[in-house]
């Protein structure tokens, strides 16, 4: 084998390794985003109401603590 063949083999190996790493990264991102918990509209609304109630409660406590 001459130098050109060896260089070609090395380039193909590096390209294959890079492609596999890229595919692995894409698959990892896909799996990570698909595992997220989906919330229904009712759950989102309930969470928003609870957050609002907590904010009002904190504001009332802050107002009463000042006096």
Secondary structure, DSSP 8 states (H G I E B T S, - for coil): --HHHHHHHHHHHHHHHHHHHHHHHHHHHHHHHHTS----HHHHHHHHHHHHHHHHHHHHHHHHHH-
